[in-house]
Amino acid sequence: MTGTLVVAGLGPGDAALITPEVTAALADATDVIGYTPYVARIPGRAGLRLHATDNRVELARATHALELAAAGCRVVVVSSGDPGVFAMASAVFEAAEQAPHLAHVDIRILPGITAMLAAAARAGAPLGHDFCIINLSDNLKPWEVIERRLRLAARADFAMAFYNPRSASRPHQLARALDILRAECGAERLIIFAHAVTTPDERLVVTTLAEARADMADMRTVVLLGNAATRRVGPYVYTPRHAL
C-alpha cells in the first residue's frame, strides 16, 4: 500500500498562523520529518513518529520521507514559513527525480505564511509594489551570483526581502550586501530588520541604509528593503501601489 507525502509550512512561529489545512495533515500523519527546531514544534501523540535531522541533510531527509510514504506511511515533511520558499518542497521533488522507483508517491504541498510576509505585515506594507526575494546564503550558490542579483534587483528598483542574512559561518556577507545596496540605492533607502517575528523574541527595527549595520541581523532575522517610493506614515512603512 502506498501512503502519502505532504510537505507543509508551519508559518513564521506563532501556532495561530499554522493553516487549518496543515493542522489537519499533521493530525492524520504517522510520521513527521524535518529540521530539528521545526519538528520540536509538533506535539507528540500516540501513533506519531517524529524524525528530527540536521539542516544540512535536506536530500537525505526528502529521500527518507519518500521511502516511508512508499511503504504506506502518511508522512508530513515540515518547514518553517512556506515549504516552497527556500525550504523542503524543492528538495522533495529533487529527491523524487533522483529516485524514479519512488515517483509513484502522492505528493502534496501545503502553503504557509512566510517570515517575509509576517514581517511585512508587522511593519505595514513595505512589499506593496513589485518585490523580489534573495537568499543571502552562499551554501548552495556562489557569492558572485548573489552579488549580481543584488545589483540587478537594486537597479530595477525592486523592494527586496533577504533570507538567511548572517550566520556564525558567514559573518561578513551581510556587510558586503549592505555596501552594495548603499552604492546602488542611496543611503536614505528604508530598511527593516525583523527578528523572530510572531514569537516572544520578536524585534522590529526600521532604519535607513545609512544607519544599517550587519550586526542588526542573525539567522532568525528577515531583512526588508524598500524601493525608491517606500515611505513612512506614522509608525508604519509602506510602498505605494501606483507606478513610479
N, C-alpha and C positions, 0 to 999 in steps of 0.2 A: 504494500500500500504506500502510495506517495503522499507525503504530508504537504505542508505549505511553508513558504518563507516570506515573512513580512519584514520590510526594512522601515523602521519607524523613527520619527523625530520626536524627541522629548521636550522640545521647546528650550527657552533660554535658562530656565532654572526653577521658576515658580510652578509648583504642581498644578495650579489652577489654569495654567496655559497649555497643558497637555490636552490635545483634542479628544473628544469622545470616541472617535474612530480608533485612535491609538490606545486609549484606555480599554476598549473592547478587545482589541487584538491581544493586549497583554493579559487580560483576564482569561483568554482562551488558550494561551501559549502553554506548551510543555517545556520549552527551552527558551531562555533569553541569553543572548550573546552580545558582548560589546566591550569597549574600553572600560577598565575597572571603575572609574568615577561615575560613569553612566549606569553601569549595572548596579552600583550601590544605591541608585535612586529607586530601584524596583523592590517593593516589599516581597519578602519570601512568603511562600504558602505551600501547602501540601500538593505534591504533584508537579511542582515547578522546579526545574534545574537551572541554576544560574552559572554562566560561563564567563568569567571576567578575564580579560587578557590585556597585554601591554599595547600601547598605542602604535607601536612600530611593526605590528604583525597584521595589518589590515587584510592582506590577501589570504593569509593562513586562516584568519578568523572567518572570512567570507566563505572559503572552501569548506571549513568545518560546518558552517551553517547550512550550506547546500547539501552536504553529506547527511546531516541529521534529517533535513527535510526529505531527502530521497529515501531515507529509511522509515519514513512515516510520521516523523515528529512535526509538531506545529511550532515553528521557530520564529522568534522575533529578534532581529538584529537592531539594537538601539544605537542612536546617535543623539547628540545634543542638537538643538535647533532644528533644522530641516535636513533630512538624510541626503538630499541631493546637492547641498551646498558645502563643498569641501568635507564630505563625510562618506558614509558607508555605501550609499546606493551605487555609485560608480564602481566601487571595489567589488561588490557582489556580481555586477554584470561582467567585470573583467575576469573574475574567477570562473564564472559560468562559461565565458568564451574560451578559457584555457582548459576547461574540463567538459568536452562535448557529451560525455556519458551522464552529466548532471543537467543537461539542457532542458530536460522534461519537467524540472521542478517549477511549480507555480510560484511566481514571484510577484509580490505587490509592494509598491512604495507608498507609504503614508506620510503626507507632508506635516511639517511642524513650523512653529513660529521661530524665526531665526533671531540670534542675538542682534543682528543688524537692524531688523525691524523693531524689536523691542527697544533698542537704544534710540532709534529714530523717534519712536512714539514718546519716550520719556522726554526727549529734547524738544519736540514739537513736530516739525515736518521738514527736516533738512534734506530728505530724499524726495521732495515733492515734484521734481522735474527729472529729466534723464539722469541716470546714475549707473555706475559700474561697481563691481566688487573685485578686489585684488587680494590674494593671499600673499603675505609678505614672507612666508617661509620658503627657503630655497632647498628644502629637503627633497622635493620631487621635481624641481625645475631650477635651472641656473639663475643666479642673481642677475646676470645680464638680461635675461628675459623679463624679470620683474622690473628692472630699471627702465627698459624700453617701454613697457606697458604703462608705467607711471608717467613717463614723459608724454607719451601719446595721449593718454587719458586727460592729463592736465591741459595739453594744447587744445583738445577737443572741448574743454570746459565742462566735463562731467563732474557732478558731485560724485564722491567716492566713499566706499566703505572698505576698511582694511581689516582682514582677519590675521590672526597669529602675528601680531606686530613685533613682539620682542620676547625672547626667551633667554634662559641662562646660557644656552649654547650659541645664541645669536644676539648678543647684547648691542652690537654696533649697527645693525642693518636699519633699524627704525631711524636712527640719527641720520644716516645717509639718505633714507627716503624723505625725511623732513627737509634736508638741504635741497634735494631735487625739487620738491614741491614749492619751496620758497623761491627758488630760481625761476620756476615755470609759472607760478600763480601769483606771486607777490606776497609780502609779509603780512598783509592785513586780512587774508582769507580766513574765514572762521573754521575752526576745527574742534571736534568734540571727542573727548576720551571717556568712554562709558565702560566702567569696570563692574563686572559681576551683576549685570542688570537683572532685576526682578528677584534677587537674592538678598538676604540680610546684609551682605557686604557691598551692596550697590553704592557706587560713587560716580557722579557725573561732573565733568569739568569742561566748560566751554571757554575757549580762548582763541587766540589768533596764531597763525603760523609763526609770527614774530616771537611769541611767548612760549610756543610749544617746545617741550623737551622730551627726549626719548624715555626718560625715567618716569614719565606720566603713564606709561603703558606696561602691561605684562601679558601673559598668555590668557588671562581672564578678561582682557580688555578688547573691545572692538572700537576702532577709530573711524569717525565720520568726518569727511572734509566737504565743505560746501562748494558750490560753484561761484561764479563771479557775482551772481544776483542774490546769493544767500544772505539773509539779514536777521537781525534780532527784532522781536516785537515783545516788549516786556521781558519776562524771564525765558521766553521761547525763541527757538531758532527755526526759520522756515525758508524754503526755496520756492519762489513763485512759479506757478504753472505756465504762465504766458511765455512766449518765445522771447529770447534775449535779443 
